[in-house]
């Protein structure tokens, strides 16, 4: 039986233009710009200095604090600069720039094309749960579904919480994006082995790999790969947005609801993305840290849309050029999908772990319709997967009535954009809800800081 979440959701046009396109390896850059903060949590600390030499896969910035992640060099080369660099969204970020010689570049490309196991099956089987988690932490692996939460932290539930089921998220419900789909078609066996490793690390006996029914080939590939693993179930989901949201996915698979203000582990679930499972496989079996990822580059007018394996730190402009450049009719470039992605201010920025897609929308698609008065239709309430009242929260936020915004549970919003998508009056509901959520979150932190 196909499963889904009970409340809300919408059905945007899928526009999976790159579905079925094989993963293409992008050539490693001669110069990589590596950002120290590519994860939720504390910024990683760089101990390098100008002139230092690093090898491909070396740590260039170490995790700091309880929630953080290591950052590695995607190429062999020399540190030529350590300074601020603007992200794609225009914010300054601490970075290191590494430059390779022609000889180093050629050696790295050979290594890229000949990745192989550094641990035997016997050695992997002998690893303890803590050893697997340490490898994951050392390899800088974070959630690759977009949130970039350090994976090791998720695998270590807080006291009093017990994980019962590992859910591998293969829903990929955002329109246009197909990077996870491509991974499931080309690396199903590796994803299953990565799933096993995640189960062992978390002390979980069962796993479910959940995939939307608009990817029948991926369901078939993953089913074949998991046939010898009775503790791994392939779950078929109905195609509905935002099926890939962590809370919605848990409800669909387990029929349990994450409590308001609670963590997903309260339901007994740990959720990881299929790309994360694949990264765990590569780290444990091949000794490969998270230095590249698959990114969908797409759009209605893109000349060479596709799923590209890209080294972290590669300039976005180079990736876009590989896909044929920015089309003349482009009105907006979005990192991620059209529902939850964010528009960029510049392509003169490096790729980071959290980028799943580069979407070039036409001027017509990017232009917002004129905002009209609310007609009290309730469509946004019907669409909200969290059971909120988006029209009300948006209005209260626009009027700066922050206490009332908080009382309406704005922090429960997952920012999926379903409300704005279905609004017949084209009201910027999510824009104001995001403003309210960030303001209220700041208020809550300020109150917590004042407590003795």
Secondary structure, DSSP 8 states (H G I E B T S, - for coil): --B--SS--B------TTTT--EEE----SEEEEES--SSSS--B----TT-EE-TT-EEEB--SSS---EE-SS-EEEEEEEEEE-TTS-EEEEEEEE--HHHHHHHHHHHTT---SS-HHHHHT--HHHHHHHHHHTT-B-TTTT--BHHHHTS--TT----EEEEEE---SSS--HHHHHHHH-HHHHHHHHHHHHHHHT-SEEEEEEETT-HHHHHHHHHHTTT-TTEEEEEE---BTTTSHHHHHHHHHS----TT--GGGGTEEEEEHHHHHHHHHHHHH---S-EEEEEEE-TT-TT-EEEEEETT-BHHHHHHHTT---TTEEEEEES-TTT-EE-S-S-SB--TT--EEEEEEHHHHS-----------HHHHH-TT---HHHHHHHHHTT-HHHHHHTTGGG-----HHHHH-TT---HHHHHHHHHHHHHHHHHHHHHH--
